[in-house]
Amino acid sequence: MSDERIMVFIDGSNFYHNLKTHHFDTKIDFKKFSNLLCGARKHVRTYYYNTPLKQGDDPGEYRRQQSFFDSLRRTPYLELKLGYFLKKTKTCENCGHILN
């Protein structure tokens, strides 16, 4: 094993949607995937970034995502990082007032 240490950073939403777009299976063993990426180098940690869905928008999809997040939390050497959506606002170029 090499002395090199590797951390893996995954943009979860982009990763998932690219798998779907290219017709790949979206069920990934992230421990094996991270180890594959690291090769003979030491896998230190994987960071998986995503934004949780709102429960009220689609309760079924929300439950599936929460179940997926739970599985990620049980994955060795993986840390789940959750963010949030920022609502984009438009402003007037001339005066800076927020437009609806």
MIKESE-444416 format. One record per atom (N, C-alpha, C, O): residue number from 1; atom name; x, y, z. Coordinates in Angstrom, 3 decimals, m for minus. Layout:
<domar NUM "CA" <X Y Z>>,
...
***
This chain:
<domar 1 "N" <0.848 m1.195 0.000>>,
<domar 1 "CA" <0.000 0.000 0.000>>,
<domar 1 "C" <0.883 1.244 0.000>>,
<domar 1 "O" <1.897 1.306 0.696>>,
<domar 2 "N" <0.486 2.206 m0.775>>,
<domar 2 "CA" <1.210 3.463 m0.897>>,
<domar 2 "C" <1.042 4.308 0.368>>,
<domar 2 "O" <0.106 4.100 1.140>>,
<domar 3 "N" <1.944 5.250 0.570>>,
<domar 3 "CA" <1.835 6.185 1.691>>,
<domar 3 "C" <0.844 7.307 1.382>>,
<domar 3 "O" <0.479 8.073 2.273>>,
<domar 4 "N" <0.408 7.406 0.126>>,
<domar 4 "CA" <m0.542 8.450 m0.248>>,
<domar 4 "C" <m1.884 8.217 0.440>>,
<domar 4 "O" <m2.355 7.086 0.564>>,
<domar 5 "N" <m2.479 9.313 0.880>>,
<domar 5 "CA" <m3.790 9.251 1.531>>,
<domar 5 "C" <m4.790 9.980 0.650>>,
<domar 5 "O" <m4.504 11.058 0.128>>,
<domar 6 "N" <m5.963 9.385 0.488>>,
<domar 6 "CA" <m6.967 9.917 m0.430>>,
<domar 6 "C" <m8.282 10.176 0.295>>,
<domar 6 "O" <m8.736 9.376 1.113>>,
<domar 7 "N" <m8.883 11.328 m0.035>>,
<domar 7 "CA" <m10.249 11.615 0.379>>,
<domar 7 "C" <m11.070 11.774 m0.895>>,
<domar 7 "O" <m10.605 12.358 m1.874>>,
<domar 8 "N" <m12.293 11.252 m0.875>>,
<domar 8 "CA" <m13.183 11.286 m2.033>>,
<domar 8 "C" <m14.314 12.262 m1.724>>,
<domar 8 "O" <m14.898 12.216 m0.642>>,
<domar 9 "N" <m14.620 13.142 m2.672>>,
<domar 9 "CA" <m15.702 14.112 m2.522>>,
<domar 9 "C" <m16.725 13.861 m3.618>>,
<domar 9 "O" <m16.394 13.892 m4.803>>,
<domar 10 "N" <m17.973 13.612 m3.220>>,
<domar 10 "CA" <m19.020 13.279 m4.180>>,
<domar 10 "C" <m20.148 14.294 m4.093>>,
<domar 10 "O" <m20.721 14.506 m3.024>>,
<domar 11 "N" <m20.463 14.918 m5.216>>,
<domar 11 "CA" <m21.651 15.763 m5.339>>,
<domar 11 "C" <m22.796 14.800 m5.631>>,
<domar 11 "O" <m22.984 14.381 m6.774>>,
<domar 12 "N" <m23.555 14.454 m4.609>>,
<domar 12 "CA" <m24.552 13.398 m4.686>>,
<domar 12 "C" <m25.601 13.594 m5.761>>,
<domar 12 "O" <m25.934 12.647 m6.474>>,
<domar 13 "N" <m26.121 14.782 m5.892>>,
<domar 13 "CA" <m27.175 15.034 m6.868>>,
<domar 13 "C" <m26.646 14.867 m8.292>>,
<domar 13 "O" <m27.274 14.193 m9.108>>,
<domar 14 "N" <m25.516 15.465 m8.593>>,
<domar 14 "CA" <m24.930 15.318 m9.927>>,
<domar 14 "C" <m24.559 13.870 m10.214>>,
<domar 14 "O" <m24.780 13.378 m11.320>>,
<domar 15 "N" <m24.001 13.193 m9.231>>,
<domar 15 "CA" <m23.609 11.800 m9.391>>,
<domar 15 "C" <m24.837 10.948 m9.733>>,
<domar 15 "O" <m24.814 10.175 m10.691>>,
<domar 16 "N" <m25.895 11.092 m8.951>>,
<domar 16 "CA" <m27.128 10.315 m9.149>>,
<domar 16 "C" <m27.746 10.598 m10.523>>,
<domar 16 "O" <m28.089 9.669 m11.254>>,
<domar 17 "N" <m27.887 11.864 m10.865>>,
<domar 17 "CA" <m28.551 12.209 m12.125>>,
<domar 17 "C" <m27.718 11.796 m13.336>>,
<domar 17 "O" <m28.285 11.449 m14.372>>,
<domar 18 "N" <m26.396 11.823 m13.235>>,
<domar 18 "CA" <m25.562 11.329 m14.329>>,
<domar 18 "C" <m25.666 9.816 m14.475>>,
<domar 18 "O" <m25.670 9.308 m15.596>>,
<domar 19 "N" <m25.749 9.095 m13.375>>,
<domar 19 "CA" <m25.961 7.648 m13.464>>,
<domar 19 "C" <m27.266 7.356 m14.197>>,
<domar 19 "O" <m27.310 6.511 m15.091>>,
<domar 20 "N" <m28.333 8.064 m13.809>>,
<domar 20 "CA" <m29.645 7.852 m14.447>>,
<domar 20 "C" <m29.619 8.245 m15.927>>,
<domar 20 "O" <m30.150 7.519 m16.767>>,
<domar 21 "N" <m29.018 9.367 m16.245>>,
<domar 21 "CA" <m28.958 9.843 m17.626>>,
<domar 21 "C" <m28.263 8.834 m18.537>>,
<domar 21 "O" <m28.658 8.644 m19.687>>,
<domar 22 "N" <m27.222 8.189 m18.006>>,
<domar 22 "CA" <m26.442 7.255 m18.812>>,
<domar 22 "C" <m26.855 5.797 m18.581>>,
<domar 22 "O" <m26.140 4.870 m18.962>>,
<domar 23 "N" <m28.026 5.610 m17.947>>,
<domar 23 "CA" <m28.651 4.291 m17.772>>,
<domar 23 "C" <m27.801 3.315 m16.951>>,
<domar 23 "O" <m27.767 2.117 m17.234>>,
<domar 24 "N" <m27.118 3.845 m15.933>>,
<domar 24 "CA" <m26.381 2.998 m15.005>>,
<domar 24 "C" <m27.246 2.731 m13.778>>,
<domar 24 "O" <m28.165 3.491 m13.476>>,
<domar 25 "N" <m26.942 1.653 m13.083>>,
<domar 25 "CA" <m27.628 1.333 m11.833>>,
<domar 25 "C" <m27.282 2.413 m10.808>>,
<domar 25 "O" <m26.116 2.785 m10.673>>,
<domar 26 "N" <m28.276 2.915 m10.092>>,
<domar 26 "CA" <m28.033 3.956 m9.097>>,
<domar 26 "C" <m27.754 3.380 m7.708>>,
<domar 26 "O" <m27.482 4.130 m6.771>>,
<domar 27 "N" <m27.821 2.066 m7.571>>,
<domar 27 "CA" <m27.518 1.430 m6.281>>,
<domar 27 "C" <m26.023 1.141 m6.236>>,
<domar 27 "O" <m25.533 0.189 m6.842>>,
<domar 28 "N" <m25.322 1.987 m5.504>>,
<domar 28 "CA" <m23.860 1.941 m5.448>>,
<domar 28 "C" <m23.421 1.557 m4.040>>,
<domar 28 "O" <m23.958 2.062 m3.054>>,
<domar 29 "N" <m22.448 0.666 m3.953>>,
<domar 29 "CA" <m21.783 0.371 m2.685>>,
<domar 29 "C" <m20.664 1.405 m2.564>>,
<domar 29 "O" <m19.605 1.253 m3.173>>,
<domar 30 "N" <m20.898 2.446 m1.784>>,
<domar 30 "CA" <m19.956 3.554 m1.743>>,
<domar 30 "C" <m18.641 3.204 m1.066>>,
<domar 30 "O" <m17.627 3.851 m1.330>>,
<domar 31 "N" <m18.632 2.219 m0.218>>,
<domar 31 "CA" <m17.354 1.766 0.364>>,
<domar 31 "C" <m16.502 1.141 m0.737>>,
<domar 31 "O" <m15.324 1.472 m0.873>>,
<domar 32 "N" <m17.087 0.243 m1.521>>,
<domar 32 "CA" <m16.350 m0.389 m2.618>>,
<domar 32 "C" <m15.966 0.636 m3.682>>,
<domar 32 "O" <m14.853 0.608 m4.207>>,
<domar 33 "N" <m16.891 1.538 m3.995>>,
<domar 33 "CA" <m16.625 2.571 m4.998>>,
<domar 33 "C" <m15.447 3.443 m4.576>>,
<domar 33 "O" <m14.555 3.714 m5.379>>,
<domar 34 "N" <m15.440 3.883 m3.318>>,
<domar 34 "CA" <m14.346 4.715 m2.812>>,
<domar 34 "C" <m13.024 3.956 m2.841>>,
<domar 34 "O" <m11.994 4.504 m3.235>>,
<domar 35 "N" <m13.060 2.695 m2.423>>,
<domar 35 "CA" <m11.840 1.887 m2.433>>,
<domar 35 "C" <m11.320 1.697 m3.856>>,
<domar 35 "O" <m10.111 1.709 m4.088>>,
<domar 36 "N" <m12.239 1.521 m4.807>>,
<domar 36 "CA" <m11.841 1.390 m6.208>>,
<domar 36 "C" <m11.147 2.666 m6.692>>,
<domar 36 "O" <m10.122 2.601 m7.372>>,
<domar 37 "N" <m11.712 3.824 m6.338>>,
<domar 37 "CA" <m11.104 5.096 m6.730>>,
<domar 37 "C" <m9.721 5.287 m6.111>>,
<domar 37 "O" <m8.829 5.867 m6.731>>,
<domar 38 "N" <m9.552 4.799 m4.900>>,
<domar 38 "CA" <m8.285 4.993 m4.187>>,
<domar 38 "C" <m7.191 4.043 m4.655>>,
<domar 38 "O" <m6.006 4.350 m4.529>>,
<domar 39 "N" <m7.581 2.901 m5.189>>,
<domar 39 "CA" <m6.579 1.926 m5.629>>,
<domar 39 "C" <m5.726 1.463 m4.460>>,
<domar 39 "O" <m6.247 1.051 m3.424>>,
<domar 40 "N" <m4.411 1.533 m4.631>>,
<domar 40 "CA" <m3.482 1.064 m3.596>>,
<domar 40 "C" <m3.194 2.124 m2.539>>,
<domar 40 "O" <m2.450 1.878 m1.590>>,
<domar 41 "N" <m3.789 3.303 m2.709>>,
<domar 41 "CA" <m3.563 4.372 m1.740>>,
<domar 41 "C" <m4.529 4.237 m0.556>>,
<domar 41 "O" <m5.563 3.578 m0.666>>,
<domar 42 "N" <m4.192 4.854 0.552>>,
<domar 42 "CA" <m5.011 4.752 1.771>>,
<domar 42 "C" <m6.257 5.629 1.660>>,
<domar 42 "O" <m6.163 6.841 1.469>>,
<domar 43 "N" <m7.417 5.000 1.782>>,
<domar 43 "CA" <m8.693 5.732 1.769>>,
<domar 43 "C" <m8.926 6.302 3.166>>,
<domar 43 "O" <m9.126 5.559 4.127>>,
<domar 44 "N" <m8.899 7.617 3.263>>,
<domar 44 "CA" <m9.066 8.285 4.553>>,
<domar 44 "C" <m10.550 8.501 4.849>>,
<domar 44 "O" <m11.033 8.147 5.925>>,
<domar 45 "N" <m11.273 9.091 3.879>>,
<domar 45 "CA" <m12.688 9.383 4.105>>,
<domar 45 "C" <m13.332 9.748 2.774>>,
<domar 45 "O" <m12.684 10.246 1.853>>,
<domar 46 "N" <m14.648 9.479 2.709>>,
<domar 46 "CA" <m15.463 9.930 1.584>>,
<domar 46 "C" <m16.487 10.909 2.132>>,
<domar 46 "O" <m17.116 10.657 3.160>>,
<domar 47 "N" <m16.645 12.014 1.446>>,
<domar 47 "CA" <m17.663 13.001 1.791>>,
<domar 47 "C" <m18.717 12.980 0.690>>,
<domar 47 "O" <m18.398 13.138 m0.488>>,
<domar 48 "N" <m19.947 12.787 1.075>>,
<domar 48 "CA" <m21.065 12.733 0.133>>,
<domar 48 "C" <m21.961 13.927 0.429>>,
<domar 48 "O" <m22.533 14.023 1.515>>,
<domar 49 "N" <m22.085 14.844 m0.541>>,
<domar 49 "CA" <m22.852 16.080 m0.375>>,
<domar 49 "C" <m24.190 15.966 m1.089>>,
<domar 49 "O" <m24.259 15.498 m2.225>>,
<domar 50 "N" <m25.247 16.393 m0.421>>,
<domar 50 "CA" <m26.565 16.401 m1.037>>,
<domar 50 "C" <m27.473 17.367 m0.285>>,
<domar 50 "O" <m27.116 17.901 0.765>>,
<domar 51 "N" <m28.643 17.571 m0.848>>,
<domar 51 "CA" <m29.666 18.405 m0.227>>,
<domar 51 "C" <m30.916 17.560 m0.061>>,
<domar 51 "O" <m31.398 16.982 m1.036>>,
<domar 52 "N" <m31.451 17.476 1.147>>,
<domar 52 "CA" <m32.659 16.665 1.338>>,
<domar 52 "C" <m33.864 17.288 0.636>>,
<domar 52 "O" <m34.015 18.508 0.565>>,
<domar 53 "N" <m34.700 16.413 0.129>>,
<domar 53 "CA" <m35.966 16.845 m0.461>>,
<domar 53 "C" <m36.887 17.338 0.642>>,
<domar 53 "O" <m36.704 16.994 1.809>>,
<domar 54 "N" <m37.870 18.138 0.278>>,
<domar 54 "CA" <m38.879 18.569 1.245>>,
<domar 54 "C" <m39.945 17.482 1.326>>,
<domar 54 "O" <m40.446 17.013 0.304>>,
<domar 55 "N" <m40.282 17.092 2.533>>,
<domar 55 "CA" <m41.231 16.005 2.746>>,
<domar 55 "C" <m42.579 16.286 2.090>>,
<domar 55 "O" <m43.198 15.377 1.537>>,
<domar 56 "N" <m43.039 17.532 2.146>>,
<domar 56 "CA" <m44.347 17.876 1.605>>,
<domar 56 "C" <m44.418 17.845 0.084>>,
<domar 56 "O" <m45.506 17.707 m0.477>>,
<domar 57 "N" <m43.270 17.971 m0.600>>,
<domar 57 "CA" <m43.271 17.982 m2.062>>,
<domar 57 "C" <m43.598 16.609 m2.638>>,
<domar 57 "O" <m44.373 16.505 m3.589>>,
<domar 58 "N" <m43.015 15.557 m2.072>>,
<domar 58 "CA" <m43.244 14.187 m2.541>>,
<domar 58 "C" <m42.890 13.247 m1.395>>,
<domar 58 "O" <m41.740 12.826 m1.272>>,
<domar 59 "N" <m43.883 12.911 m0.543>>,
<domar 59 "CA" <m43.587 12.102 0.645>>,
<domar 59 "C" <m42.902 10.764 0.341>>,
<domar 59 "O" <m42.028 10.332 1.093>>,
<domar 60 "N" <m43.290 10.115 m0.741>>,
<domar 60 "CA" <m42.680 8.821 m1.079>>,
<domar 60 "C" <m41.214 8.967 m1.446>>,
<domar 60 "O" <m40.369 8.207 m0.976>>,
<domar 61 "N" <m40.919 9.945 m2.284>>,
<domar 61 "CA" <m39.536 10.184 m2.694>>,
<domar 61 "C" <m38.697 10.656 m1.502>>,
<domar 61 "O" <m37.523 10.304 m1.385>>,
<domar 62 "N" <m39.300 11.445 m0.630>>,
<domar 62 "CA" <m38.624 11.891 0.588>>,
<domar 62 "C" <m38.226 10.685 1.453>>,
<domar 62 "O" <m37.096 10.617 1.936>>,
<domar 63 "N" <m39.151 9.737 1.648>>,
<domar 63 "CA" <m38.862 8.538 2.457>>,
<domar 63 "C" <m37.737 7.713 1.823>>,
<domar 63 "O" <m36.855 7.221 2.528>>,
<domar 64 "N" <m37.767 7.560 0.499>>,
<domar 64 "CA" <m36.700 6.808 m0.185>>,
<domar 64 "C" <m35.355 7.503 m0.004>>,
<domar 64 "O" <m34.339 6.847 0.225>>,
<domar 65 "N" <m35.349 8.827 m0.105>>,
<domar 65 "CA" <m34.098 9.546 0.071>>,
<domar 65 "C" <m33.590 9.417 1.508>>,
<domar 65 "O" <m32.393 9.236 1.731>>,
<domar 66 "N" <m34.491 9.510 2.473>>,
<domar 66 "CA" <m34.081 9.372 3.879>>,
<domar 66 "C" <m33.515 7.983 4.154>>,
<domar 66 "O" <m32.549 7.840 4.903>>,
<domar 67 "N" <m34.111 6.969 3.553>>,
<domar 67 "CA" <m33.610 5.599 3.692>>,
<domar 67 "C" <m32.200 5.491 3.093>>,
<domar 67 "O" <m31.316 4.855 3.667>>,
<domar 68 "N" <m32.011 6.122 1.934>>,
<domar 68 "CA" <m30.692 6.146 1.295>>,
<domar 68 "C" <m29.686 6.862 2.192>>,
<domar 68 "O" <m28.573 6.372 2.389>>,
<domar 69 "N" <m30.066 8.016 2.737>>,
<domar 69 "CA" <m29.173 8.743 3.646>>,
<domar 69 "C" <m28.810 7.892 4.863>>,
<domar 69 "O" <m27.665 7.915 5.314>>,
<domar 70 "N" <m29.781 7.137 5.400>>,
<domar 70 "CA" <m29.505 6.251 6.531>>,
<domar 70 "C" <m28.457 5.202 6.162>>,
<domar 70 "O" <m27.577 4.883 6.962>>,
<domar 71 "N" <m28.560 4.665 4.931>>,
<domar 71 "CA" <m27.573 3.666 4.501>>,
<domar 71 "C" <m26.190 4.307 4.361>>,
<domar 71 "O" <m25.178 3.682 4.676>>,
<domar 72 "N" <m26.150 5.554 3.889>>,
<domar 72 "CA" <m24.864 6.237 3.794>>,
<domar 72 "C" <m24.251 6.453 5.175>>,
<domar 72 "O" <m23.039 6.324 5.348>>,
<domar 73 "N" <m25.083 6.780 6.149>>,
<domar 73 "CA" <m24.582 7.015 7.520>>,
<domar 73 "C" <m23.956 5.750 8.111>>,
<domar 73 "O" <m23.109 5.833 9.000>>,
<domar 74 "N" <m24.367 4.594 7.624>>,
<domar 74 "CA" <m23.812 3.322 8.118>>,
<domar 74 "C" <m22.575 2.877 7.333>>,
<domar 74 "O" <m21.971 1.856 7.663>>,
<domar 75 "N" <m22.193 3.631 6.300>>,
<domar 75 "CA" <m21.063 3.252 5.458>>,
<domar 75 "C" <m19.761 3.678 6.124>>,
<domar 75 "O" <m19.586 4.850 6.457>>,
<domar 76 "N" <m18.833 2.717 6.322>>,
<domar 76 "CA" <m17.560 3.066 6.949>>,
<domar 76 "C" <m16.796 4.117 6.151>>,
<domar 76 "O" <m16.781 4.087 4.920>>,
<domar 77 "N" <m16.165 5.041 6.863>>,
<domar 77 "CA" <m15.315 6.084 6.284>>,
<domar 77 "C" <m16.075 7.051 5.375>>,
<domar 77 "O" <m15.462 7.737 4.557>>,
<domar 78 "N" <m17.401 7.111 5.508>>,
<domar 78 "CA" <m18.191 8.040 4.698>>,
<domar 78 "C" <m18.902 9.016 5.622>>,
<domar 78 "O" <m19.503 8.628 6.624>>,
<domar 79 "N" <m18.822 10.271 5.269>>,
<domar 79 "CA" <m19.522 11.310 6.026>>,
<domar 79 "C" <m20.518 12.001 5.108>>,
<domar 79 "O" <m20.152 12.516 4.052>>,
<domar 80 "N" <m21.776 12.005 5.520>>,
<domar 80 "CA" <m22.850 12.633 4.765>>,
<domar 80 "C" <m22.925 14.101 5.153>>,
<domar 80 "O" <m23.028 14.434 6.334>>,
<domar 81 "N" <m22.874 14.975 4.155>>,
<domar 81 "CA" <m22.963 16.420 4.372>>,
<domar 81 "C" <m24.225 16.915 3.681>>,
<domar 81 "O" <m24.335 16.850 2.457>>,
<domar 82 "N" <m25.184 17.412 4.470>>,
<domar 82 "CA" <m26.446 17.877 3.915>>,
<domar 82 "C" <m26.494 19.394 3.889>>,
<domar 82 "O" <m26.135 20.065 4.857>>,
<domar 83 "N" <m26.941 19.914 2.768>>,
<domar 83 "CA" <m27.086 21.353 2.594>>,
<domar 83 "C" <m28.555 21.717 2.515>>,
<domar 83 "O" <m29.415 20.997 3.022>>,
<domar 84 "N" <m28.830 22.831 1.880>>,
<domar 84 "CA" <m30.211 23.279 1.733>>,
<domar 84 "C" <m30.306 24.103 0.451>>,
<domar 84 "O" <m29.315 24.646 m0.037>>,
<domar 85 "N" <m31.521 24.179 m0.075>>,
<domar 85 "CA" <m31.764 24.948 m1.289>>,
<domar 85 "C" <m31.864 26.433 m0.943>>,
<domar 85 "O" <m32.479 26.809 0.054>>,
<domar 86 "N" <m31.263 27.254 m1.764>>,
<domar 86 "CA" <m31.439 28.692 m1.661>>,
<domar 86 "C" <m32.385 29.114 m2.767>>,
<domar 86 "O" <m32.179 28.788 m3.936>>,
<domar 87 "N" <m33.408 29.830 m2.394>>,
<domar 87 "CA" <m34.353 30.317 m3.391>>,
<domar 87 "C" <m33.706 31.485 m4.122>>,
<domar 87 "O" <m33.248 32.447 m3.505>>,
<domar 88 "N" <m33.677 31.383 m5.446>>,
<domar 88 "CA" <m33.081 32.448 m6.244>>,
<domar 88 "C" <m34.057 33.606 m6.349>>,
<domar 88 "O" <m35.258 33.420 m6.544>>,
<domar 89 "N" <m33.511 34.799 m6.215>>,
<domar 89 "CA" <m34.335 35.995 m6.379>>,
<domar 89 "C" <m33.747 36.825 m7.514>>,
<domar 89 "O" <m32.536 36.829 m7.736>>,
<domar 90 "N" <m34.608 37.514 m8.214>>,
<domar 90 "CA" <m34.174 38.404 m9.281>>,
<domar 90 "C" <m34.226 39.832 m8.750>>,
<domar 90 "O" <m35.159 40.222 m8.049>>,
<domar 91 "N" <m33.208 40.591 m9.101>>,
<domar 91 "CA" <m33.183 41.985 m8.692>>,
<domar 91 "C" <m33.119 42.881 m9.924>>,
<domar 91 "O" <m32.597 42.495 m10.970>>,
<domar 92 "N" <m33.647 44.050 m9.777>>,
<domar 92 "CA" <m33.612 45.068 m10.843>>,
<domar 92 "C" <m32.169 45.509 m11.046>>,
<domar 92 "O" <m31.480 45.863 m10.089>>,
<domar 93 "N" <m31.715 45.487 m12.295>>,
<domar 93 "CA" <m30.335 45.883 m12.590>>,
<domar 93 "C" <m30.086 47.369 m12.304>>,
<domar 93 "O" <m28.961 47.771 m12.005>>,
<domar 94 "N" <m31.135 48.167 m12.399>>,
<domar 94 "CA" <m30.963 49.611 m12.217>>,
<domar 94 "C" <m30.961 50.026 m10.762>>,
<domar 94 "O" <m30.125 50.827 m10.345>>,
<domar 95 "N" <m31.901 49.481 m9.975>>,
<domar 95 "CA" <m32.029 49.988 m8.610>>,
<domar 95 "C" <m31.763 48.930 m7.520>>,
<domar 95 "O" <m31.619 49.282 m6.349>>,
<domar 96 "N" <m31.695 47.636 m7.895>>,
<domar 96 "CA" <m31.406 46.594 m6.919>>,
<domar 96 "C" <m32.593 46.054 m6.171>>,
<domar 96 "O" <m32.431 45.170 m5.330>>,
<domar 97 "N" <m33.820 46.567 m6.452>>,
<domar 97 "CA" <m35.004 46.051 m5.783>>,
<domar 97 "C" <m35.306 44.613 m6.201>>,
<domar 97 "O" <m35.068 44.228 m7.346>>,
<domar 98 "N" <m35.824 43.834 m5.275>>,
<domar 98 "CA" <m36.167 42.444 m5.551>>,
<domar 98 "C" <m37.430 42.407 m6.406>>,
<domar 98 "O" <m38.422 43.071 m6.105>>,
<domar 99 "N" <m37.373 41.618 m7.480>>,
<domar 99 "CA" <m38.505 41.453 m8.386>>,
<domar 99 "C" <m39.211 40.140 m8.093>>,
<domar 99 "O" <m38.575 39.168 m7.684>>,
<domar 100 "N" <m40.503 40.107 m8.296>>,
<domar 100 "CA" <m41.257 38.852 m8.093>>,
<domar 100 "C" <m41.352 38.065 m9.357>>,
<domar 100 "O" <m41.948 36.988 m9.370>>,
***
